[in-house]
Amino acid sequence: MLQELSIKDFAIISDLNIEFEDKMNALTGETGAGKSIIIDAVGLLIGGRSSVEYIRNGCNKALLQGLFLIKNSQSNVFRFLDDLGIDYEDNQILIDRELNVNGRNVCRINGTLVNISTLKKLGAMMVDIHGQNEHQQLMNIKNHLGMLDNYDQSIQSVLVDYQKSYVQYIDLKQKLIQKQEHFQEFAQRLDILKFQIDEIESAQLQVNEEEELLHEKEYLNNYQQISEAIQNSLTSLNNDDLQGDSAVDQIGTALNELQSISDINDNYAKLSESLSNVYYELQDIVDQLTDEISTQDYDEGRLNEVEERLNLIHQLKRKYGSSIKEILDYLEEIKKELADMEELQDNDDQLEKRLTIVEDELSKKAAILSEKRKQIAEVLTNDVNEQLHQLCMEKAKFKVVFHENDIFSVDGLDKIEFYVQTNVGEGLKPLVKIASGGELSRIMLALKTVFAKQQNITSIIFDEIDTGVSGRVAQAIANKIKAIADYSQVLCITHLPQVAATAETQFYIEKQVHNNRTETTVTKLTEKERITKIATMLSGDKITDASIEQAKALLMKN
C-alpha cells in the first residue's frame, strides 16, 4: 500500500503530504481542484513519462516521494529488489523522483539511483492506475494468458510439467538444426578439433616442463665456464703439484700452530676453534667439487634436444595459450567439444527419434494444458459475467476466446483473448476494442474484482472511472470498488456520493489562493465533515436536511 505521498512544487501543488490508509481511500473535491494532479504524481513515482510542464511555475525542480508498504513478504517486488542489490527493511520501499527544468530526472529506490526503465518495472508490480482512457494491464492482450493461468493455481503443476518437456524439445531441436543447417561448418570444426587435439597430445606436455628445460639450457650453454671455474677452484684449494702448499694445507698448518697455544689463553682457544671450523668446511667443499667434476657430463646433442623442445612449446603457446597449463586446459575443453559433436554426428538418427518422441510427448502435454485452461476459462467466464450483472450490465457477456498456435511456445499452444458483448445482438468483440468509457469502466471493475486476489498489486488507483453514471449503477460501482479494496489498497477519485460514502477514508481536495498563488490542499475528513461533503455531493452547494439525512444513511450503510 501507498502509506505516504509527498509532493513539492508540482503543478499547482506547492508543498503537500498525504498519509493514506489501508483499504479504500476516496479523493473528492470540486473539478479542477487538483485531484488528478495527485494521481499524476503517483504515476510519475512509478515510472510514468515526465515533462517540465509539471514543475510549478517559477521553480527549478519538482520533488516527489512515496513510501510503500508491501504486506506480502513473498511478493515479486522483493525478488526484483534482491536482483538489483537494493536493500529494504520492514517491507518498506521509498521511491524518490526529482524533475528538473533542464529535463533531467533523478530516481531513487531506497536511496539507490535507478533509471526510469527500472522504476517503471518496479512500479508495475506495485501500482495499477486506471482511468477512463488509459490502457492498463487488462487491456494488453499479451497479459491475458498469464492472468488466466494465475486465476486458478491448480494449473501451475500442469504448466510446469509441460515446460520441462518444452525445454528438452527446444534443446534437441536446436542441436538438430545446428547440425543440418551448418553441416559444412560442423565438418570443418570437427577436423580442426581433431588436428588440435592430436597436435597437443603428441607433444606430451608436462606442467613444469618448460621451467626445467630453461634451467637445463642455461647449464648446457655455460658448461665450459662452469667446468673451468670448478676445476680452478679445486686446484687452488687442494692441488699438491703446485709449488708450495695448497690453500687447505696452509690453513691446516695455521691450525696446528694455533692449537699448540690454545691451552695458554682463551682467546687462542677460540681462534683455534674458529679456524678448525673453516678448515673442515673447506675440506667438505673440496669433496663436493671433486664429486661435481666426476659427475659432469656435457652432451652437445642434449642441448639441441632441449632447444627443439622449447621451440615446440613456444609454437604451441602461440596457438593455444600463454602457458603449458593453459594449453592443457584448452585441450580438455576441445576434447569435450569434440565428444559432444561426435555424439551428434554418430547419433543423427537417434537424435531425430528422440526429437519425435519428445515432440509427441509435448503435444500431449500441450493438449492437457489447453483442456485445463478451458475448464478454468469456463469458471472465469461465469465469475466475470456474474460481476457484470451486479454492475447493472445484465445483457453483457464475457468470454475467453482460444486461438491455437501451430508452434510450441513456453506457454503451450494456446493464445487467448478476452472478448465482451455489451449489448444484445452486437456479438462478442475483443475487450481492447470496447469504445464506451462507461461500459469499459464497469467491465474493468468486474475483471479487477475477479483478479484482485491474484494480481498482488499493492495499490489500485481509479481516476474518475464512475463519470456519467448514477443511481443503482453508482451504488453497484461503489460496492465493486470496496470489494477490490478487500485485497488491495484503493485510491479512488470520485464525484459520486455513493462511492465516497463506501470508502473507509475520505480526503477533500480544494484550491486556495495564498499570496496571489493558487495552491492545492488536501484534508482528511472527520466523520462529521464527511456527512457535510457527501450531502454537498448529493444536493449541490445548498445543503438540505434531506441531503444530510441521505448522507448519514449512505455512511451508515457502508
C-alpha positions in Angstrom: 0.0 0.0 0.0 1.0 3.6 -0.5 1.4 4.8 3.0 2.6 8.3 2.4 2.9 10.7 -0.5 4.9 13.9 -0.5 4.7 16.4 -3.3 6.7 19.6 -3.7 6.5 22.3 -6.4 4.5 20.1 -8.7 1.9 21.8 -11.0 -0.3 23.8 -8.6 0.8 21.9 -5.6 3.4 23.9 -3.5 4.0 21.5 -0.6 1.7 18.6 0.2 2.0 15.5 2.3 -0.8 12.8 2.5 -0.9 9.8 4.7 -3.2 7.2 3.1 -5.0 4.4 4.9 -5.4 0.7 4.1 -8.5 -0.5 2.2 -10.4 2.2 0.3 -9.5 5.9 0.2 -11.8 8.3 -1.6 -10.4 11.6 -3.0 -13.2 14.1 -3.5 -13.5 17.8 -4.3 -14.5 20.3 -7.0 -13.5 19.8 -10.6 -10.1 21.3 -11.2 -9.1 21.3 -7.6 -6.1 19.1 -8.3 -7.3 15.5 -7.6 -5.9 14.2 -10.9 -2.7 16.0 -10.3 -2.1 13.9 -7.2 -2.7 10.8 -9.3 -0.3 12.2 -11.9 2.3 12.5 -9.2 1.8 8.8 -8.2 2.1 7.9 -11.9 5.5 9.6 -12.2 6.7 7.9 -9.0 6.2 4.6 -10.6 8.0 5.4 -13.8 5.5 7.5 -15.8 6.6 9.9 -18.6 7.7 13.2 -17.2 7.5 16.8 -18.6 9.0 20.1 -17.4 5.4 21.4 -17.6 4.8 19.5 -14.3 7.2 21.8 -12.5 5.5 24.6 -10.6 5.8 28.0 -12.3 8.8 29.8 -11.0 10.5 26.7 -9.5 13.6 24.9 -10.8 12.5 21.4 -9.9 9.7 19.3 -8.5 10.2 16.7 -5.8 8.0 13.6 -5.4 8.3 10.9 -2.7 6.3 7.9 -2.0 6.6 5.4 0.9 5.1 1.9 0.1 4.5 -1.0 2.4 4.5 -4.4 0.8 2.5 -6.7 3.1 3.2 -9.9 1.2 6.7 -11.0 2.1 6.8 -13.4 -0.8 6.0 -10.6 -3.3 7.9 -10.4 -6.6 8.8 -6.9 -5.6 11.4 -8.2 -3.1 12.9 -10.7 -5.6 13.2 -7.8 -8.0 15.0 -5.6 -5.4 17.2 -8.5 -4.5 18.3 -8.9 -8.1 19.1 -5.2 -8.2 21.0 -5.4 -4.9 18.8 -2.8 -3.3 18.4 -3.1 0.4 15.0 -2.9 2.2 13.8 -3.0 5.8 10.4 -3.7 7.4 8.9 -4.5 3.9 9.0 -0.7 3.1 10.1 0.8 -0.2 10.8 4.5 -0.5 10.7 6.0 -4.0 12.1 9.5 -4.8 11.8 11.3 -8.1 13.2 14.7 -9.0 12.1 16.6 -12.1 14.4 19.5 -13.2 13.7 22.3 -15.6 16.6 21.2 -17.7 14.7 17.9 -18.4 17.0 15.8 -16.1 15.3 13.2 -13.9 16.8 11.7 -10.8 15.1 8.5 -9.5 16.0 6.6 -6.3 14.6 3.4 -4.8 15.5 3.2 -1.1 18.3 5.7 -1.7 19.8 3.8 -4.7 19.9 5.6 -8.0 18.0 3.8 -10.8 16.9 4.6 -14.3 13.4 5.2 -15.5 13.1 1.7 -17.0 13.9 0.0 -13.7 11.5 2.3 -11.8 8.7 1.5 -14.3 9.2 -2.3 -13.9 9.0 -1.9 -10.1 6.0 0.4 -10.3 4.1 -2.1 -12.5 4.4 -4.6 -9.7 3.0 -2.2 -7.0 0.5 0.2 -8.5 -2.2 -0.1 -11.2 -3.6 3.3 -12.2 -6.9 3.0 -14.1 -8.6 5.9 -15.8 -11.3 6.0 -18.4 -9.0 6.4 -21.3 -5.9 4.5 -20.1 -4.7 1.1 -21.3 -3.9 -0.9 -18.3 -2.7 -4.4 -17.7 -6.1 -5.9 -18.5 -6.1 -4.1 -21.8 -2.9 -5.7 -23.0 -3.7 -8.9 -24.9 -0.3 -10.3 -24.0 -1.3 -10.4 -20.3 -4.5 -12.3 -20.8 -3.0 -15.8 -20.9 -0.9 -15.2 -17.7 -3.9 -13.8 -15.9 -5.9 -16.9 -16.8 -3.1 -19.2 -15.5 -2.9 -17.2 -12.3 -6.7 -17.3 -11.8 -6.5 -21.0 -10.6 -3.2 -22.1 -9.1 -4.0 -25.8 -9.9 -2.9 -25.1 -13.4 0.7 -24.4 -12.3 1.7 -28.0 -11.9 0.4 -28.8 -15.4 2.2 -25.8 -16.8 5.5 -26.7 -15.1 5.3 -30.3 -16.4 4.7 -29.0 -19.9 7.6 -26.6 -19.7 10.0 -29.3 -18.6 9.3 -31.2 -21.8 9.4 -27.9 -23.8 13.0 -27.3 -22.6 14.0 -30.8 -23.8 12.3 -30.2 -27.1 14.0 -26.9 -27.8 17.4 -28.3 -26.8 17.1 -31.3 -29.2 15.6 -29.2 -31.9 18.4 -26.6 -31.7 21.1 -29.3 -31.9 19.5 -30.9 -34.9 19.0 -27.6 -36.7 22.6 -26.6 -35.9 23.8 -29.9 -37.4 21.6 -29.7 -40.5 22.0 -26.0 -41.3 25.7 -25.8 -40.6 26.9 -29.1 -41.9 30.0 -27.7 -43.7 31.0 -25.6 -40.7 30.3 -28.6 -38.5 32.6 -30.9 -40.5 35.3 -28.2 -40.7 35.1 -27.7 -36.9 35.4 -31.5 -36.4 38.6 -31.6 -38.5 40.1 -28.6 -36.7 39.4 -30.1 -33.2 40.9 -33.4 -34.2 44.1 -31.8 -35.5 44.5 -29.6 -32.5 43.9 -32.5 -30.1 46.4 -34.6 -31.9 49.0 -31.8 -32.0 48.8 -31.1 -28.3 48.6 -34.7 -27.2 51.5 -35.8 -29.3 53.7 -33.2 -27.6 53.1 -34.9 -24.2 53.4 -31.7 -22.3 54.2 -31.6 -18.5 53.1 -28.7 -16.4 56.5 -27.7 -15.0 58.5 -28.9 -18.1 59.3 -25.5 -19.6 60.9 -24.1 -16.4 63.1 -27.3 -16.1 64.2 -27.1 -19.7 65.1 -23.5 -19.4 67.3 -24.3 -16.4 68.9 -27.2 -18.3 69.5 -25.0 -21.3 71.2 -22.3 -19.1 73.5 -25.0 -17.7 74.5 -26.5 -21.0 75.1 -23.1 -22.6 77.5 -22.2 -19.7 79.1 -25.7 -19.3 82.6 -24.7 -20.3 82.7 -21.7 -17.9 81.2 -23.8 -15.1 83.7 -26.7 -15.6 86.7 -24.4 -15.7 85.6 -22.5 -12.6 85.1 -25.7 -10.6 88.4 -27.2 -11.7 90.4 -24.0 -11.0 88.7 -23.7 -7.6 89.6 -27.3 -6.7 93.2 -26.9 -7.9 93.6 -23.7 -5.8 92.2 -25.5 -2.7 93.8 -28.9 -3.0 96.5 -29.4 -5.7 99.7 -31.0 -4.5 101.5 -30.3 -7.8 101.6 -26.6 -7.2 104.7 -25.1 -5.8 104.3 -24.8 -2.1 101.4 -26.0 -0.1 97.7 -25.8 -1.2 95.3 -23.4 0.4 93.9 -26.2 2.6 97.3 -27.3 3.6 98.4 -23.8 4.6 95.2 -23.4 6.7 95.9 -26.8 8.2 99.4 -25.6 9.1 98.0 -22.4 10.7 95.5 -24.6 12.6 98.3 -26.7 14.1 100.1 -23.6 15.2 97.1 -22.1 17.0 96.2 -25.5 18.6 99.7 -25.6 20.1 99.0 -22.4 22.1 95.2 -22.9 22.7 95.8 -24.0 26.3 97.6 -20.8 27.2 94.8 -18.4 26.6 91.1 -18.5 26.0 91.4 -16.1 23.0 93.9 -18.5 21.4 91.5 -21.4 22.1 88.6 -19.5 20.4 90.7 -18.6 17.4 91.8 -22.2 17.1 88.2 -23.4 17.2 87.1 -20.9 14.6 89.9 -21.8 12.2 89.2 -25.5 12.8 85.6 -25.0 11.6 86.9 -23.2 8.5 89.4 -26.0 7.8 86.8 -28.7 7.9 84.3 -26.7 5.9 86.9 -26.2 3.2 87.6 -30.0 3.1 83.8 -30.5 2.6 83.9 -28.0 -0.3 86.8 -29.9 -1.8 84.9 -33.1 -1.6 81.8 -31.6 -3.2 83.9 -30.0 -6.0 85.6 -33.4 -6.6 82.2 -35.0 -6.9 80.9 -32.3 -9.2 83.8 -32.8 -11.6 83.3 -36.6 -11.6 79.6 -36.3 -12.4 79.9 -33.6 -15.0 78.9 -34.8 -18.5 78.4 -32.5 -21.4 76.3 -33.8 -24.3 76.1 -31.3 -27.3 73.2 -33.4 -28.7 71.2 -32.9 -25.5 71.4 -29.1 -25.9 69.9 -29.4 -29.4 67.1 -31.6 -28.0 66.4 -29.0 -25.2 66.3 -26.2 -27.7 64.0 -28.1 -30.1 61.7 -29.0 -27.2 61.5 -25.4 -26.1 60.8 -24.3 -29.6 57.9 -26.8 -29.8 56.4 -25.5 -26.6 56.8 -21.9 -27.8 54.8 -22.8 -31.0 52.0 -24.4 -29.0 51.8 -21.4 -26.7 51.4 -19.1 -29.7 48.4 -21.2 -30.8 46.7 -22.4 -27.6 47.7 -20.5 -24.5 50.2 -18.4 -22.7 51.4 -21.3 -20.6 51.5 -25.1 -20.6 48.7 -25.2 -18.1 46.5 -23.0 -20.3 47.3 -25.3 -23.3 46.3 -28.4 -21.3 43.1 -26.7 -20.1 42.3 -25.8 -23.7 42.9 -29.4 -24.6 40.3 -30.6 -22.1 37.8 -28.1 -23.5 38.2 -29.1 -27.1 38.1 -32.8 -26.2 34.7 -32.3 -24.6 33.5 -30.3 -27.5 34.7 -33.0 -29.9 33.0 -35.7 -27.9 29.7 -33.7 -28.0 30.0 -33.1 -31.7 30.9 -36.8 -32.4 27.9 -37.8 -30.4 25.7 -35.7 -32.6 27.4 -37.0 -35.7 27.1 -40.6 -34.7 23.6 -40.3 -33.5 21.7 -38.3 -36.1 19.0 -40.9 -36.5 18.8 -41.4 -32.7 18.6 -37.6 -32.3 15.7 -37.3 -34.7 13.9 -40.2 -33.0 14.4 -38.6 -29.6 13.1 -35.3 -31.0 10.0 -37.1 -32.4 9.3 -38.8 -29.1 9.7 -35.6 -27.1 7.5 -33.7 -29.6 4.8 -36.3 -29.3 5.0 -36.1 -25.5 4.9 -32.2 -25.7 1.8 -32.3 -27.9 0.0 -34.5 -25.4 1.0 -32.2 -22.5 0.0 -29.1 -24.5 -3.4 -30.7 -25.1 -3.8 -31.4 -21.4 -2.7 -27.9 -20.6 -5.2 -26.4 -23.1 -8.0 -28.5 -21.7 -7.2 -27.4 -18.2 -7.2 -23.8 -19.3 -10.6 -24.2 -21.0 -12.0 -25.6 -17.7 -10.6 -22.6 -15.8 -11.8 -20.2 -18.5 -15.3 -21.5 -18.1 -15.2 -20.7 -14.4 -13.7 -17.3 -15.0 -16.3 -16.6 -17.6 -19.1 -17.3 -15.2 -17.5 -15.3 -12.4 -16.9 -12.2 -14.6 -20.4 -12.4 -16.0 -21.8 -12.5 -12.5 -19.8 -9.4 -11.7 -21.1 -7.7 -14.8 -24.7 -8.4 -13.8 -24.0 -7.0 -10.4 -22.7 -3.9 -12.1 -26.1 -3.5 -13.9 -24.9 -4.9 -17.2 -27.4 -7.7 -17.3 -27.2 -8.1 -21.1 -23.4 -8.1 -21.2 -21.4 -11.3 -21.9 -17.8 -12.0 -21.2 -15.9 -14.9 -22.9 -12.3 -16.2 -23.0 -11.6 -16.9 -26.7 -8.9 -19.5 -27.5 -6.7 -19.4 -30.6 -4.4 -22.3 -31.2 -0.9 -21.7 -32.4 1.0 -24.0 -34.8 4.3 -23.5 -33.0 5.1 -24.6 -29.5 5.9 -21.8 -27.0 7.0 -21.8 -23.4 3.3 -21.3 -22.5 1.9 -24.1 -24.7 -0.1 -23.9 -27.9 -2.8 -21.5 -26.6 -3.3 -17.9 -27.4 -6.2 -16.4 -25.6 -8.0 -13.0 -25.6 -10.8 -11.6 -23.5 -14.0 -10.9 -25.5 -17.1 -8.9 -24.4 -20.6 -8.3 -25.7 -22.1 -5.2 -24.2 -25.5 -5.1 -26.0 -27.8 -7.8 -27.3 -27.2 -8.6 -31.0 -23.8 -6.9 -31.2 -21.8 -10.1 -30.9 -18.6 -10.6 -28.9 -15.8 -8.3 -29.6 -12.2 -8.0 -28.2 -12.1 -6.2 -24.9 -9.4 -3.9 -26.2 -11.9 -2.5 -28.8 -14.7 -1.6 -26.4 -15.3 2.1 -27.1 -17.8 3.3 -24.5 -16.0 4.8 -21.5 -18.8 4.0 -19.1 -19.1 0.4 -20.3 -15.4 -0.1 -20.3 -15.1 1.2 -16.7 -17.6 -1.4 -15.5 -16.1 -4.2 -17.4 -12.7 -3.3 -16.0 -14.2 -3.2 -12.5 -15.7 -6.6 -13.0 -12.4 -8.1 -14.1 -10.4 -6.3 -11.4 -12.8 -7.7 -8.8 -12.2 -11.2 -10.0 -8.5 -10.9 -10.4 -7.8 -8.7 -7.4 -6.6 -11.7 -5.3 -4.2 -13.0 -8.0 -2.6 -9.7 -9.1 -0.9 -9.0 -5.8 -0.9 -5.3 -6.7 -0.1 -3.1 -3.7 -2.3 -0.2 -4.7 -5.1 0.2 -7.3 -6.0 3.8 -8.4 -9.3 4.6 -10.0 -9.3 8.1 -11.7 -12.9 9.1 -12.2 -14.0 5.8 -13.7 -17.5 6.5 -12.4 -18.1 9.5 -14.6 -21.5 9.5 -16.3 -23.3 7.0 -14.0 -25.8 7.4 -11.3 -28.5 5.6 -9.3 -28.2 1.9 -8.9 -25.2 1.8 -11.3 -23.3 4.2 -9.0 -24.0 2.1 -5.9 -23.0 -1.1 -7.8 -19.7 0.5 -8.8 -19.1 1.6 -5.2 -19.7 -2.0 -4.0 -17.2 -3.4 -6.5 -14.5 -0.9 -5.6 -15.0 -1.8 -2.0 -14.7 -5.5 -2.9 -11.4 -4.8 -4.6 -10.2 -2.9 -1.5 -10.5 -6.2 0.5 -7.4 -7.4 -1.4 -5.6 -4.2 -2.3 -5.4 -0.6 -1.2 -7.6 1.5 -3.4 -7.3 5.3 -4.1 -10.4 6.5 -5.9 -11.1 9.9 -7.3 -14.8 10.2 -7.5 -17.7 12.6 -7.8 -20.3 10.0 -6.8 -21.6 10.3 -3.2 -22.2 6.5 -3.2 -18.5 5.8 -3.9 -17.3 8.4 -1.4 -19.5 7.0 1.3 -18.3 3.5 0.7 -14.7 4.4 1.4 -13.1 3.8 4.9 -11.3 7.1 4.5 -12.2 10.3 2.6 -9.9 13.2 1.6 -11.2 16.5 0.4 -9.1 18.3 -2.2 -9.6 22.0 -2.9 -7.8 25.0 -4.4 -6.9 28.0 -2.3 -5.1 31.3 -3.1 -2.2 32.4 -0.9 -0.1 35.4 -1.8 -1.6 35.6 -5.2 -0.7 31.9 -6.0 -3.1 29.1 -6.4 -2.3 26.1 -4.3 -4.0 22.7 -3.8 -4.7 21.5 -0.3 -5.8 18.1 1.0 -7.8 17.5 4.2 -8.6 14.1 5.7 -12.2 14.4 6.7 -13.7 13.6 10.1 -16.9 11.7 10.2 -18.9 14.9 10.7 -17.1 16.6 7.8 -17.8 13.6 5.6 -21.5 14.0 6.2 -21.4 17.6 5.1 -19.3 16.9 2.0 -21.3 13.9 0.9 -24.5 16.0 1.4 -23.0 18.6 -0.9 -22.3 15.9 -3.5 -25.9 14.9 -3.3 -27.7 18.3 -3.4 -25.1 20.8 -4.6 -24.0 23.9 -2.8 -27.3 24.2 -0.9 -27.3 21.6 1.7 -30.7 20.4 2.9 -31.9 18.4 5.8 -32.8 15.7 3.4 -29.4 15.6 1.9 -27.8 15.5 5.3 -30.0 12.5 6.3 -29.3 10.8 3.0 -25.5 11.3 3.5 -25.8 9.8 7.0 -27.8 6.8 5.6 -25.1 6.2 3.0 -22.3 6.3 5.5 -24.2 4.0 7.9 -24.9 1.6 5.1 -21.2 1.2 4.4 
